[in-house]
Amino acid sequence: MKQLGLIGGMSWESSAHYYRLINEGVRAVRGATTSARCILWSFDFSEIAALQHAGDWDALSARMVEAATALERAGAQALVLCTNTMHRLAPDIQAATPLPLLHIADPAARAALSLGARRVGLIGTGFTMEQPFLRDRLATHGLEVITPEAPDRAEIHRIIYDELIAGIVSPASRASYRAILHRLAAQGAEAIILGCTEIMLLVDESDSPVPLLDTTALHAAAAVELALGD
């Protein structure tokens, strides 16, 4: 079994979910007493969020590279960046270490294609919806990506940072997300990618008229395959 290096803490709510999903996946394949071999680097997300909103991506790059190289020195054999937004800096991480980085967009794209979807909605932080790094990666798989209108993007972003990263799940916010999912489907989305690792705390398939693709669950499942592969 390969030793995974998890770059987490962004937020710890989703990192805890990653840890559970990866270990459940390994146990399902290898037996009840088996657990994943992994090392977790956990950031103080308040520092990361402040740099994100200040637009200091150079400082964020330095933080991500520091984590990746530390995990390499600690014995990690592959890297899992447990957040969508910070995949903006995936090229910096890949340039700094020879370890393979399991990109979060790839399992989501494969899942969409397996459903026969070619036009997908994408929701996530404002950074993920408005910057091209995730959309462009999804497009390399042949997907057309659409995002919500500006007011909906602002509401999605607010709920993530004001509520979900603090573990707050409110019925009002679930209703807001549900309405946004329906509007994306009306725009022609054949499936919707939950492009923030906290969104699965708020909505599920019952909230959407089209399939939801949870990047957290799909990324974790791909990490299990990577860990157990030859």
Secondary structure per residue as TSV (DSSP state, phi and psi in degrees):
chain	resnum	aa	ss	phi	psi
A	1	M	-	360.0	130.5
A	2	K	-	-72.6	149.7
A	3	Q	-	-91.0	121.1
A	4	L	E	-89.7	140.4
A	5	G	E	-104.1	112.8
A	6	L	E	-98.0	123.0
A	7	I	E	-99.1	104.3
A	8	G	E	-130.2	-159.5
A	9	G	-	83.0	16.1
A	10	M	T	-130.0	62.8
A	11	S	T	-99.1	174.8
A	12	W	H	-67.1	-22.8
A	13	E	H	-57.4	-47.3
A	14	S	H	-77.9	-31.7
A	15	S	H	-63.6	-38.4
A	16	A	H	-62.4	-37.9
A	17	H	H	-66.3	-42.5
A	18	Y	H	-55.6	-49.6
A	19	Y	H	-58.8	-43.5
A	20	R	H	-66.4	-46.0
A	21	L	H	-63.4	-42.4
A	22	I	H	-64.6	-44.0
A	23	N	H	-68.6	-37.0
A	24	E	H	-64.0	-39.3
A	25	G	H	-65.1	-42.9
A	26	V	H	-65.0	-43.2
A	27	R	H	-61.9	-38.5
A	28	A	H	-62.7	-32.3
A	29	V	H	-88.0	-43.3
A	30	R	H	-100.9	-8.2
A	31	G	-	114.5	164.9
A	32	A	T	-61.8	-30.5
A	33	T	T	-91.8	-1.4
A	34	T	-	-87.5	140.1
A	35	S	-	-133.6	162.9
A	36	A	-	-73.0	144.0
A	37	R	-	-88.3	109.7
A	38	C	E	-150.2	156.6
A	39	I	E	-124.7	130.0
A	40	L	E	-110.2	124.8
A	41	W	E	-101.6	118.1
A	42	S	E	-116.2	117.5
A	43	F	-	-78.9	158.8
A	44	D	-	-81.5	106.6
A	45	F	H	-65.9	-23.2
A	46	S	H	-60.0	-36.4
A	47	E	H	-70.7	-41.1
A	48	I	H	-66.3	-45.6
A	49	A	H	-62.1	-38.7
A	50	A	H	-63.3	-42.2
A	51	L	H	-68.0	-37.1
A	52	Q	H	-59.6	-50.1
A	53	H	H	-73.3	-20.2
A	54	A	H	-83.0	-9.8
A	55	G	T	73.2	22.9
A	56	D	-	-91.3	73.3
A	57	W	H	-73.5	-22.3
A	58	D	H	-66.0	-44.6
A	59	A	H	-64.8	-39.1
A	60	L	H	-64.6	-39.6
A	61	S	H	-59.1	-44.6
A	62	A	H	-60.7	-38.1
A	63	R	H	-66.0	-44.3
A	64	M	H	-65.7	-40.9
A	65	V	H	-65.8	-39.8
A	66	E	H	-58.5	-45.5
A	67	A	H	-64.3	-45.4
A	68	A	H	-62.9	-45.8
A	69	T	H	-69.9	-33.1
A	70	A	H	-65.8	-40.7
A	71	L	H	-65.7	-37.6
A	72	E	H	-60.7	-46.4
A	73	R	H	-63.4	-30.6
A	74	A	H	-78.6	-8.3
A	75	G	T	112.4	6.5
A	76	A	-	-64.0	144.2
A	77	Q	S	-109.3	-9.8
A	78	A	E	-159.0	154.4
A	79	L	E	-115.1	140.7
A	80	V	E	-127.4	112.0
A	81	L	E	-88.8	107.2
A	82	C	-	-86.2	56.8
A	83	T	-	-169.0	144.8
A	84	N	S	-78.1	-49.5
A	85	T	G	-57.2	-41.2
A	86	M	G	-76.1	-2.2
A	87	H	G	-68.9	-9.0
A	88	R	G	-54.6	-30.5
A	89	L	G	-101.8	12.6
A	90	A	H	-55.1	-42.5
A	91	P	H	-60.3	-34.8
A	92	D	H	-66.6	-41.3
A	93	I	H	-64.5	-45.3
A	94	Q	H	-64.4	-31.2
A	95	A	H	-75.1	-21.5
A	96	A	H	-93.7	-15.4
A	97	T	-	-145.6	146.4
A	98	P	S	-78.1	-5.5
A	99	L	S	-67.9	141.9
A	100	P	-	-66.8	138.4
A	101	L	B	-110.3	121.6
A	102	L	-	-81.0	104.7
A	103	H	-	-73.8	133.6
A	104	I	T	-68.0	-25.2
A	105	A	H	-75.0	-27.5
A	106	D	H	-67.0	-47.6
A	107	P	H	-62.7	-35.1
A	108	A	H	-65.2	-41.6
A	109	A	H	-64.0	-43.2
A	110	R	H	-63.2	-37.9
A	111	A	H	-65.9	-40.9
A	112	A	H	-61.9	-46.4
A	113	L	H	-64.6	-34.3
A	114	S	H	-65.9	-23.9
A	115	L	T	-86.3	-6.6
A	116	G	T	84.1	10.0
A	117	A	-	-81.2	136.5
A	118	R	-	-119.8	-24.3
A	119	R	E	-113.7	115.3
A	120	V	E	-121.8	145.3
A	121	G	E	-85.7	153.2
A	122	L	E	-133.1	122.5
A	123	I	E	-122.5	151.4
A	124	G	E	175.3	-158.1
A	125	T	-	-65.3	163.3
A	126	G	H	-56.4	-36.5
A	127	F	H	-62.2	-43.3
A	128	T	H	-70.9	-37.5
A	129	M	H	-76.9	-32.7
A	130	E	H	-100.8	-19.2
A	131	Q	S	-100.0	156.5
A	132	P	S	-86.6	-4.8
A	133	F	H	-60.6	-39.9
A	134	L	H	-83.0	-41.6
A	135	R	H	-58.1	-43.2
A	136	D	H	-65.1	-39.4
A	137	R	H	-66.0	-41.6
A	138	L	H	-63.9	-36.5
A	139	A	H	-65.0	-28.3
A	140	T	T	-64.4	-17.7
A	141	H	T	-91.7	2.4
A	142	G	T	91.6	15.8
A	143	L	-	-94.6	142.9
A	144	E	E	-94.9	128.5
A	145	V	E	-114.0	128.8
A	146	I	E	-119.6	151.2
A	147	T	-	-124.9	163.1
A	148	P	-	-66.8	166.4
A	149	E	-	-67.3	163.5
A	150	A	H	-53.8	-46.6
A	151	P	H	-61.5	-38.5
A	152	D	H	-67.8	-39.2
A	153	R	H	-60.8	-42.2
A	154	A	H	-63.2	-40.0
A	155	E	H	-69.6	-41.4
A	156	I	H	-58.7	-47.3
A	157	H	H	-63.0	-45.1
A	158	R	H	-59.7	-45.4
A	159	I	H	-64.6	-38.4
A	160	I	H	-60.2	-51.4
A	161	Y	H	-81.6	-30.1
A	162	D	H	-88.2	-24.0
A	163	E	T	-125.3	-59.2
A	164	L	G	-64.7	-39.7
A	165	I	G	-68.6	-16.2
A	166	A	G	-96.8	6.8
A	167	G	T	77.3	16.2
A	168	I	-	-91.1	122.9
A	169	V	-	-124.4	107.8
A	170	S	-	-111.4	145.5
A	171	P	H	-59.2	-36.1
A	172	A	H	-64.5	-41.5
A	173	S	H	-70.4	-35.8
A	174	R	H	-62.5	-40.6
A	175	A	H	-63.7	-39.2
A	176	S	H	-62.8	-46.7
A	177	Y	H	-63.9	-40.6
A	178	R	H	-59.1	-44.0
A	179	A	H	-63.2	-38.9
A	180	I	H	-66.4	-40.8
A	181	L	H	-60.8	-40.9
A	182	H	H	-66.8	-37.1
A	183	R	H	-67.3	-38.0
A	184	L	H	-64.3	-41.0
A	185	A	H	-62.4	-38.1
A	186	A	H	-66.4	-25.4
A	187	Q	T	-79.5	-4.1
A	188	G	T	108.4	5.9
A	189	A	-	-65.8	127.3
A	190	E	S	-90.9	-15.1
A	191	A	E	-159.1	159.7
A	192	I	E	-128.0	126.2
A	193	I	E	-88.3	123.4
A	194	L	E	-83.4	89.5
A	195	G	E	-89.4	37.1
A	196	C	S	-146.3	134.6
A	197	T	T	-73.8	-4.1
A	198	E	T	-97.5	-15.0
A	199	I	G	-63.0	-30.5
A	200	M	G	-63.1	-14.4
A	201	L	G	-70.8	-19.8
A	202	L	T	-108.1	-40.7
A	203	V	-	-128.8	159.9
A	204	D	-	-143.0	-172.7
A	205	E	G	-56.3	-30.4
A	206	S	G	-68.3	-13.8
A	207	D	G	-92.7	-3.7
A	208	S	-	-130.1	143.3
A	209	P	S	-80.2	-9.3
A	210	V	S	-128.6	162.0
A	211	P	-	-58.1	141.9
A	212	L	E	-103.0	135.0
A	213	L	E	-112.2	105.7
A	214	D	E	-84.0	109.2
A	215	T	H	-61.9	-31.4
A	216	T	H	-62.3	-52.9
A	217	A	H	-64.3	-41.4
A	218	L	H	-68.7	-39.9
A	219	H	H	-65.6	-43.2
A	220	A	H	-63.3	-41.4
A	221	A	H	-63.1	-40.0
A	222	A	H	-66.4	-34.2
A	223	A	H	-64.8	-37.0
A	224	V	H	-63.4	-45.7
A	225	E	H	-59.5	-41.8
A	226	L	H	-65.0	-43.7
A	227	A	H	-64.3	-37.6
A	228	L	H	-94.3	-6.6
A	229	G	-	-75.0	168.3
A	230	D	-	-69.1	360.0
